Amino acid sequence: MVEQLLKTSATRFVSSYLVLGCDVIICIMSFAIASLLRFNFEVSGIRQDYFVYCLSVVVSIRVLFFSLFRSYQGIIRHTSLEDVSLLVYAVTLSGAVTALGSLLIWRLSGQVHYYVPVSILLIDYFCCLVMLSALRILAKTLYWALRADNTGVRQPVLIYGAGEVGLLTRKVLAQDATRRYNVVAFIDDNPYKIQKVIQGIKVISRQDAYERYIRDQAVLPEVILAMGSVDGRQKNAITDFFCRFRLP
């Protein structure tokens, strides 16, 4: 059932408005938590009308900046640092505008109830930013974990090259909805990279790859050459080495 669901959702994306709705709910929760922390969880110390006013101001301005930066329009399962950066910009600028705006209105009008306390805004800022980022990262991690753990035979893959091209190749294979790949290791000739771990995958030598994943294995791995720059002699040597084992 999980496999069928993942296949169905592979070409579908969560509505941007649903993401925005979740972001608004998180903003409300974050401000409520910040208020409780500010008053040491003494609910009696929080005036209901003042809380509702501050909450409406903070959330409204934050939604405005979400719309300006379009932080809710990214594809959740492909969340990247750029998406988190948009959240940082939106939350930071909205918090700054709220603090300066409420302070200015208070000074001009002389009405202190228009002022949103900076202490609450600071707590809300960190809570909101962490919760918004965590939601996206958790959703992304859960999606790819379910895809990695679904039933069926997965084709083992060795990626020759632990550089940028190799990492890009791994990402493409992980997002392939038509076949199941399991990248078991990176292979690299650089002795400084061998035995290191990149994105949870170990870097090994060519000989180690043979010992661990080729010799006496019932299912032989595919080897993908993913090197940014390689001369013809080196490429032929790599090809000749693995062709001896009749790899797929």
C-alpha positions in Angstrom: 0.0 0.0 0.0 2.8 2.4 0.9 4.5 1.6 -2.5 1.3 2.3 -4.4 0.9 5.6 -2.5 4.4 6.7 -3.2 4.0 5.9 -6.9 0.8 7.9 -7.0 2.3 10.9 -5.2 5.5 10.9 -7.2 3.9 13.2 -9.8 1.7 15.1 -7.4 2.6 17.9 -5.1 1.2 19.4 -1.9 -0.9 22.5 -2.5 0.9 25.7 -1.8 -2.1 26.9 0.1 -2.1 23.9 2.3 1.6 24.6 3.1 0.7 28.2 3.8 -2.1 27.1 6.1 0.3 24.8 8.0 2.7 27.7 8.3 0.0 30.0 9.7 -0.9 27.3 12.3 2.7 27.0 13.3 3.0 30.8 13.6 -0.1 30.8 16.0 1.4 28.0 18.0 4.8 29.7 18.2 3.4 32.9 19.4 1.3 31.1 22.0 4.3 29.2 23.2 6.4 32.5 23.4 3.7 34.2 25.4 3.5 31.3 27.9 7.3 31.2 28.2 7.4 35.0 28.7 4.9 34.8 31.6 6.3 31.6 33.0 3.2 29.6 32.0 1.0 31.8 34.3 -2.1 32.1 32.0 -3.7 34.4 34.5 -1.1 37.0 33.7 -2.0 37.1 30.0 -4.9 39.5 29.1 -7.0 37.7 26.5 -7.9 40.8 24.4 -4.2 42.0 24.4 -3.1 38.5 23.4 -5.5 38.3 20.5 -4.4 41.8 19.3 -0.7 40.9 19.4 -1.3 37.5 17.8 -3.3 39.0 14.9 -0.7 41.6 14.3 2.2 39.2 14.3 0.5 36.5 12.2 -0.8 39.0 9.7 2.6 40.7 9.1 4.2 37.2 8.9 1.8 36.0 6.3 2.4 39.2 4.3 6.1 38.4 4.2 5.5 34.7 3.4 3.6 36.0 0.4 6.3 38.4 -0.6 9.1 35.7 -0.4 6.8 32.9 -1.6 8.3 30.6 1.0 5.3 28.3 0.9 5.6 27.5 -2.9 8.5 25.2 -2.7 8.1 21.4 -3.2 8.3 20.0 0.4 10.0 16.7 -0.5 12.7 18.7 -2.3 13.3 21.2 0.5 16.8 22.7 0.2 18.9 25.4 2.0 17.4 27.9 -0.4 13.9 27.2 0.9 15.1 27.5 4.5 16.8 30.8 3.6 13.5 32.1 2.3 11.9 31.2 5.7 14.8 33.0 7.5 14.3 36.2 5.5 10.5 36.1 5.9 10.5 35.5 9.6 13.3 37.9 10.3 12.0 40.8 8.4 8.4 40.3 9.6 9.6 40.2 13.2 11.7 43.4 12.7 8.8 45.2 11.0 6.4 44.2 13.8 8.8 45.3 16.6 9.6 48.7 14.9 6.0 49.3 13.8 4.5 48.6 17.2 7.1 50.7 18.9 6.5 53.6 16.6 2.7 53.4 17.0 3.1 53.3 20.7 5.3 56.4 20.8 3.1 58.4 18.4 -0.2 57.5 20.0 0.9 57.1 23.6 -1.2 54.0 23.8 0.9 51.2 25.3 -1.6 48.5 24.4 -0.5 48.9 20.7 3.0 47.8 21.7 4.1 44.1 21.0 6.8 43.2 23.6 10.2 42.6 22.1 10.8 39.8 24.6 7.8 37.8 23.2 8.8 38.6 19.6 12.4 37.2 20.2 11.1 34.0 21.7 8.5 33.7 19.0 11.2 34.3 16.3 13.3 31.4 17.3 10.4 29.1 18.0 8.7 29.9 14.7 11.9 29.5 12.6 12.8 26.2 14.2 9.3 24.8 13.8 8.8 25.9 10.2 12.2 24.5 9.2 11.6 21.3 11.1 8.3 20.7 9.5 9.8 20.8 6.0 12.8 18.8 6.9 10.7 16.2 8.7 8.3 15.9 5.8 11.2 15.5 3.3 13.0 12.9 5.5 9.8 10.9 6.0 9.0 10.9 2.3 12.4 9.7 1.2 12.6 7.2 4.1 9.4 5.6 3.0 10.6 5.4 -0.6 13.9 3.8 0.6 12.1 1.3 2.8 9.3 0.2 0.4 9.2 -3.5 -0.5 10.7 -5.1 -3.5 14.2 -5.8 -4.9 16.4 -2.8 -5.1 19.3 -2.6 -7.5 22.6 -2.1 -5.7 24.7 0.7 -7.3 28.4 1.7 -6.9 29.1 5.3 -7.9 32.7 5.8 -9.1 33.5 9.3 -8.1 32.9 11.0 -4.7 33.0 14.5 -6.0 30.2 16.9 -7.0 29.2 14.8 -10.0 28.9 11.7 -7.8 26.7 13.5 -5.3 24.5 14.8 -8.0 24.2 11.3 -9.5 23.2 9.9 -6.1 20.5 12.5 -5.8 19.1 11.7 -9.3 19.0 8.0 -8.5 17.3 8.6 -5.2 14.6 10.6 -6.9 14.0 8.1 -9.8 10.4 7.1 -9.5 10.6 4.3 -12.1 13.3 2.1 -10.6 14.6 1.3 -7.2 18.3 2.0 -6.6 20.4 1.4 -3.5 23.7 3.3 -3.6 25.8 1.1 -1.4 29.1 3.0 -1.7 31.2 5.6 -3.5 34.4 4.6 -5.1 37.3 7.0 -5.4 41.0 6.9 -6.2 41.8 9.8 -3.9 43.4 8.3 -0.8 42.2 11.3 1.3 38.6 10.4 0.6 38.8 6.7 1.2 37.1 5.5 4.4 35.3 8.9 4.7 31.5 9.0 4.8 29.6 11.4 2.5 25.8 11.8 3.0 25.8 8.6 5.0 27.6 6.6 2.3 31.1 5.3 2.7 33.9 6.0 0.2 36.0 3.0 -0.6 38.7 2.0 -3.0 38.2 0.1 -6.2 39.7 -3.1 -4.6 37.5 -2.8 -1.5 34.5 -2.5 -3.8 35.3 -5.8 -5.4 35.9 -7.5 -2.1 32.7 -6.2 -0.5 30.1 -6.0 -3.2 31.2 -8.0 -6.2 33.0 -11.2 -5.2 30.7 -14.1 -4.4 27.6 -11.8 -4.5 24.3 -13.3 -5.9 23.2 -9.8 -7.0 25.9 -7.8 -8.7 25.8 -4.0 -8.5 25.7 -1.5 -11.3 28.8 0.7 -11.5 28.2 4.3 -12.6 31.1 6.4 -13.6 30.5 9.9 -12.2 33.7 11.8 -12.5 33.9 15.4 -13.5 37.2 15.1 -15.4 38.8 11.8 -16.4 41.3 11.0 -19.2 40.8 8.2 -21.7 43.5 6.0 -20.1 42.0 6.2 -16.6 38.5 5.6 -18.0 39.7 2.5 -19.9 41.4 1.2 -16.8 38.3 1.5 -14.7 36.1 0.0 -17.4 38.5 -2.9 -17.9 38.6 -3.6 -14.2 34.8 -4.0 -13.8 34.1 -5.6 -17.2 36.0 -8.7 -16.0 33.2 -9.4 -13.6 30.3 -9.0 -16.1 28.5 -6.4 -14.1 25.1 -5.2 -15.4 
